[in-house]
Amino acid sequence: MMTPKERMIAALNRKIPDRVPTFELEFQLADELMGRDFLHEEDMKNDSPKERERKLAENAEYLLQVYERLEHDAICIQYLSEASTIETIRRLRQLSGDRYMLLAHGDGTFAIPDGAELEEFVYKIADEPEEVHREARAMCDQAIAHDRKLLDAGLDGFILCSDYCFNQGPFLSPKMFAEFIAPYLAEIIAAIRKEGGYAIKHTDGNIMPIIDQLVDANPHALHSLDPMAGVDIAEVKRLYGDRIALCGNVHCAAMQTGTVEEVTASAEYCLTHAKPGGGYIYCTSNIPFKGLPLERYLLVLDIWKRMRDY
């Protein structure tokens, strides 16, 4: 039997593991599942060094307990500063050795700006493209430096979480995306790969107008494949399954407001169409977010347990 990390590596390399691995880029239902949330950096803002050390140690143990209970194959370290993340990596390795794949966020490309900032950003691209490139270069360099520190500390890889797309399509035209985002994304991924790390590119929304560029950036996997935006995991598998692994795409909206039958159908569709041939990691189409009924996520896991073996 493979270890969880071996299972993730096989899937990310488009191989067939002993069973379909699973993970979530963020799990917000720890309180509902186990009685408390994960530690956030702001929870330690007034703490002494000794108290910070105690809280980080307890949180590492708690991360392991939660993800072991869920039977996840990767542990995503969230909500912490760079220094606290490095300490958490060290403690998780002490507790579990090399059993789990350890992941964190590590993107450094432009994402959809908030509210009125979107219009301002588009005008800036038109009026000051050189300045936008300077900002993109600074963000890219900062991300590469940050990612290298975490890889050196023992992290296995990154989820690159800048969102590029609405349900209707990307926030920039494919031509603008090719100029202001794609080259920097590819550079970040190349730097992660050079250090022996793994890169999973996440974005919500309808990625189909830019999916060729995302695949060409050479991440190990694409995450989300948002069914709310009409992305069909079976079609993506058919078109790109020989070039990239896929993560997703159990319908989060159905999990929140749909029927049990609709949730079951979505989960079974993912496993039926993305599992064959390997290169697939089972997860939701976004994250198990606060307010999502825990029993719906546990249902999704039960379906995975029934269908996960190769």
Secondary structure, 3 states (H helix, E strand, C coil): CCCHHHHHHHHHCCCCCCECCECCCCCCCHHHHHCCCCCCHHHHCCCCHHHHHHHHHHHHHHHHHHHHHHCCCEEECCCCCHHHHHHHHHHHHHHHCCCCEEEEECCCCCCCCCCCHHHHHHHHHHHCHHHHHHHHHHHHHHHHHHHHHHHHCCCCEEEECCCCEECCEECCCHHHHHHHCHHHHHHHHHHHHHCCCEEEEECCCCCHHHHHHHHHCCCCEEEECCHHHCCCHHHHHHHHCCCCEEEEEECHHHHHHCCHHHHHHHHHHHHHHHCCCCCEEEEECCCCCCCCCHHHHHHHHHHHHHHCEC
